[in-house]
C-alpha cells in the first residue's frame, strides 16, 4: 500500500509533515532541532576536538547561566553534546562545562531567588558542574575592585567598611545616576566577576549565551555608548583583554528561533525565566541605551533578519590581533586605553569616564 501523501512535507527529510518555517524553509520538529543544534555544534568543534589544546585532559569551559531563554537553550544543546562525548569509549577528551550563576535576587530585588531553578538545572543537566554566587562576591574574587569603585565614583561617594559586602555594592550602584550608566556599570561588574571566577577554577574559555539578536543589540549599544573599541571582544570570538578566550556559539541564531527550539522541550519551559513584558507606555528617557537597542533589534529583526545578521557578522570580522599589545587598560572595564581624553593621562577609558557619577548626571 502506498504511503499517505503529505500535504506539507518537511523539505529536509520529506517523511513528516512540516510544522515550522525556518528561514523560508518548512521543517518538521526533528529537522528543525537538527538544523539549530548544528549551528552550535560547528561553533564548539574546536573544544570538542581539543584543537590546539591539551590532548590528555578535557578543555575546561565556563558558562555564565542566567535562566534566560538564550542561555537555557545553549546549556541544553551543550549538554546534549556532552552526552554524545561521554557515550564514546575512545576519542578526544572533549570539554568540561562549568555553569556559573550570579544569584538573580542579588542583582535586582525584583528578581526571584529561583532556588528551584538551580535544583532543576542540576537535575536536568547532570554532566555539567554548577556554582551559584551572589553579585557581591565580586569583592572576594576581585580584591582590588573596592578601590577601583571608589576612584570611579569620585568624591560624591564614600565607601563604608562597616557595611556588609552586599550593602557596599548596593551603595556604589545607587550612586550611578542614569539608567544607561547603571546598566553599563552592572554589566562591567558582572563581566569582571565571571572572568575572575573562570581564572579561579582554571578555565581557558568563557562561553557566552548571546543570540544573534542580542549580539546585534550589544554592538549597536556599545557604539552608542562610546565602547566601539570593546566590540572587538564583547561580540567577537577570540581572545579578550583578560587573557581568556570568549566564544559565542549562538551567534548564528535569532531569538525567535531559540524560542521555537525551547518549545519542544518541557524541561526548558520549566527552567526559563521569561523576560518582563515590554510596556509600550514606558518613556524612552527612562530606558537605557541597551534596552532601547534590544527593543529595536527585536522589532526590526522580525522584519529584516538579514540586516541584523550582517551587524554581527561585520563585528565578528574585527581582528583582535590587530590591537596594539603595549597599551594600558582601563582599570574599571579592562578596555585598551587608546589616546583617551585627548592628551590627558586617564585610568578610565572614554566610555567609563562618561558613566562616572560626575559626568553622567
N, C-alpha and C positions, 0 to 999 in steps of 0.2 A: 504494500500500500504506500503510495507516495506521501511524503511528509506534508504536514499542513503548511500552506503558503502563508508567509509572514506579511503582514500589512506594512510594517515599518521595520525592516531588518537592520540590525547593527551593521554599520559599514565596515567594521573590522572583522568580526567573526562570521557574520551572515547567518548565524544559527539561532539567534534570540532576538526578540523584539527590542528595539531601542527605547530607552526611557529618558535620555537626556541629550541635549545638544551641547557639544563641546567644540568651540571654535569652528562653528558651522558644520560639524560632523555629528551625526546621530549615532550614539553608542549605547550599548547595554551596560548594566551595572558592572560586570566583571571587567569589561574592556575599558570602562571609564576609570576604575580603580587602577588597572594596569598602566594606563597612559599617564595618569597623575603621579603614581608611585615611581615610574621610571624616570621622571624628571629629577626627583630627589636621588634616586639610585645613581644616576650618572654623576651628580654633584658630589656624592660620597665615595666615588670609585677610588680616589687616592688613599683614603683611610681604610677602605675595605681590603685593598691590596697591599697596604703598607708601602706604597711607592715612596722611595726616598727616606724611609723611616726604618727604625729597628726591625729586624726580621724575626726576632725571637720573642718579642713581647707585643701585646696589643697597643695601639695608639690610644692614649687617654684623652678623651674629649669632654669639655664642659658644655652643658646645655642650659642656659637660663630659661626657666619654665615659669610661665605667668598664669596658667589656666585659661588663657585666651584661645580663640579659635586657631590661629596660625601655629602657635607653639604646641597646642594639644595635637593637632593633626601631624605636625612634624615628629613629635615624640612617638606617635602611633606608627608612622612609616619607618622611623629608625629602629623601633623595637622589632618590627617585622624583619628588618634586615639582620638584626642580632639573632633572631630565631633561626634564620637561614644559616647564618655564620656558625652558630653553636651546633647545628644539625650535621655539619660536615666533620668527618673524623680526621681529615687531613686538609692541609691548605695553610694560607697565611693566618697570622694571629688576628688580623682584622682590627677592630677598635672596641674600646670600652666606653660607655656613656655614663657620665655622672650629671644628673639634673640638679640644678640649684634653684631654689625658690626663695625669693625675698618676700617674707610673710606680708600678704596684701594689706592687712589692717594697720601695719606699721608704716605703710606708705601714705595711706589716707584713712581717716577714721570712718569714712563712708563705705570702705571696702569690708566685706565679711572676712573673718579669720579663715574660713574654708578648711578647717581641720579634716572634715570628711573627705574633701578633695585630695588632700595629701595622702590619706589612707587608701583612697580609691586608686590613686596613681601608682602607689607602691604595689597594690594588689594586681592591677591591670598590666603593669609593665615590670615584671619581676627580674628581668635581665638587666635593668638599669639600677644605678645607685641614686638615692635621693638625699638631699640635705635641705633643710629649711632654716633660714636665718632671719632675724629682724633687720630692718633697714639700718638701725643704729649700730649694727655690728661692724659697720664701716670704720668705726673708731678703733676696733681691735685689729681689723685686717689692714688698715692703712694708718699706722701710728701718727704720721705727720699731718693728717688731714685736719686736725683741730687747729693747728697753727695756720694752715693754708686757708681755712674757712674764716678765721679772724682777720687775716690780711685781705681776703676777698671782700668781706663785709664792710671793712673800713671802720671809721671812728664811731659810726652810729650803732655799732654792735659791740656788746661786752659779753664775753663768754664767762659763764658762772660755773666754776669747777665743782661747786657743791651740789649741782643738779645731777640727775641720772643721765646716762648717755642718750636715752630717748628724749628727755626734756631738752638737753643741749642741742640735739639735732633739730628738734621742732622749733626752738628759739631761733636758730640760724635760718631755717627755711622761712619762718614767718617774717623775717626782716627783708626778704626779697619782695619788692612792691608789685610788679606787674605779672599778669598771667603768663606771658611769653617767657619772662625771665625765670619764673618759678618752674615751669615745665622744663626749661633748658637746664637749670641747675640740678633739678631732680634727676634728669636723665644722665647728666655727667657723674653725679654721685653714685647712681646705680651701676653705671659702666665701670667706674673705678672699683666698686665693691666686687663686681663679677670678675674683673681682671685679677684683683688681689686674691680672691678665693681660688681661681684657676691656678695661679702660681703656687699657692699654698699646698695644693694637692698634686702638683707636678703635671698639670695638663699642658698639652702642646698647642691646642686649638680651642677656640670658643665657637660653638655652632649656634648661630642666631636664628630664631624662628620668624623672620620677617618675610612676608609675602611680597610679590612684585608691587602690589598696591601700596604696601607700607613703605617699601624702599623708594618708590616714586615720590610719595609724600615727604619722606625724610630728606630726599635730595633737594626738592623744591624749598622745604623749610630751612634746611641748612644754608642754602644760598641766601635766602631772605634774611636770615639772622646774622649773616657775615661769617658763616662757618664753611665757606666754599672750599678752603684748603683741607678741611677734615673729611669732605665727602669721599676722598680717595680711600679712606679706611672705614668710614661709617657705613658705606653701602657696597663696597667692592670686596671681592675675595682676595685675600693676600695678607701680608704681614702688617700688623698695626704698630703704632709707635711704642706700644707696651711690651714688645718682644714676643707677642703671641700672634698666631695666625687667626684671622677672622674668616668665617665661612658662612654663606647664606644659601643653603640648599633649596629654599623655596622661591628663589629669585625668578624662576620661570613660570610661576603660578599666581593667578589672581585670587583675591579674597573670595570672590563668588565661587570659584572652582573648589577652594578648600571647604567652603560651606557645604557644597554638594557632596564632597567626599565624606565629611563628618556625618552627614545624614544617613549613611549606610552602616554606621557602627554605633550601637546603643551605648557602649562604654564611653565613647567620646561625647555623646549628647549629655550623659550624666556628669562628665568631668568638666566640660567647658563652662566657664562663667561668661555669659553674654555681655557684650558692651551695653552701656546705658543707651536707651533710645535717644537719638538726636532730636533736640527740641528746635522747631523752626522759629520759635519766639525768642531764642537767645540772641542778645545783642552781639554783633560782631566784635565790638570793642572788649567784650568780656571773654572772648576766646583767644587762646594762644595761637601763635603762627602755626605751630604743629597741628593743632586741632583744625584750623582753617584749611591747611593743605590736605589733611586727611579727608575732610568733607569734600573738598574739591575733587580729589582723586577718586573717591568712591562714587560720586555722582557722575563725573565726566568719564571715568574709566568704563562705566557700563555702556556709554555711547561710543567711546573711542578707545577701546582697549589697546590697540596697536600704538597709539600715541604714548600711553603710559609705559608700555613695554619698552619703547625707544628711549624714554627718560632713563630707566635703569640700565639699559644696555649701553647707552652712551657713558653713563657714570662709571660703569664697570670697566670701560676701556682705559680709565686712568691708571697710570703705571706708578706704583709706589716706589719702584726702584729709581725713578727719576727725581725723587725728592732729595735735597741735599742731606748728607749724613752728619754734617758738622754744625748743625744749628741747635740752638737751645729750644726747650719745650715749655709750654705754658704750665705753670705749677698747679693750675686748677684742673684743666681738661686734658692736658698732655699733647695738645696740637703743636706742631712746629711754629716757632716764632719767626715769621718772615718779615723783617723790617717793620715790626709792629709800631703803630702810633708814631709814624714819621721817624725822626732821628732819636727820639727818646728811648732809653732802655726801659723795658717793662717785663715784669714777671708773668703778666697775663696777656693772652692773645687778644686780638681786636674784638672778637665776639664775646669773650668772657668779660672784657672791660665794659662792654655795652650792657651786660647783665648785672653788673655790680650795683648795689643799692644807691650809690652816689650818682650813678649815671642813667639808671633805667627808670627812674620815677617820672 
